[in-house]
Amino acid sequence: MKNKMKSMKKGLLGIACALCLTTPNTSFAHLMAAQHGTLSFIGTNVYIALSLPMSAFKGVDDNDDKHVTIQEFNNHRDLISETIKQNVYLMEDSHKFVIDGLLLEPTTGHEAANNYRHTAGESIEQVTIMGRYALTSNSAKVDFNIALFSDDMTSQNYDFVATDKNKKLTHEFEVMPSKPSISVFN
């Protein structure tokens, strides 16, 4: 029974990911407000959706014009992914969990969000990420950590909602440079 449930969950994640990959970029522009995120606990899996400011990523603005284009984003996609995996994570006891199946979707400003494709000169403002953490147990003690903040003071705080429907728990919290780690549901 447990194996069947695991297979169903993985299948549902695969379907959700496929839908996200085939949906036009405009859906992501309105999927998550800037610097907002969700953590959904389902058994030992934790699913994350989060909008990160592009200004939090160093070394991706090749011409130093303070605007990251889609070409620059794509040139540095691996660096962006690794930066996220290193800096947006869960801790259970002393074990660090990184995101599995990380999906990245760059989003431009609100005016450009009406287009289905990014044009070469558009500036990427946010990166919407989605993925999954695979915990080793259904522990009550999990810490969420972010060490990825913009230098822009208006883009430093992240508002989160964490839910565990099985345990009927909801927790709203804020992560900021002065408080980059928080215990979820404790």
Secondary structure as UniProt FT lines:
FT   HELIX           2..22
FT   HELIX           25..31
FT   TURN            34..35
FT   STRAND          36..42
FT   TURN            43..44
FT   STRAND          45..53
FT   HELIX           54..56
FT   TURN            62..63
FT   HELIX           70..75
FT   HELIX           77..87
FT   STRAND          88..92
FT   TURN            93..94
FT   STRAND          95..97
FT   STRAND          100..108
FT   TURN            110..111
FT   HELIX           112..114
FT   TURN            120..121
FT   STRAND          124..134
FT   STRAND          142..146
FT   HELIX           153..155
FT   STRAND          158..164
FT   TURN            165..168
FT   STRAND          169..176
FT   TURN            177..178
FT   STRAND          181..184
//
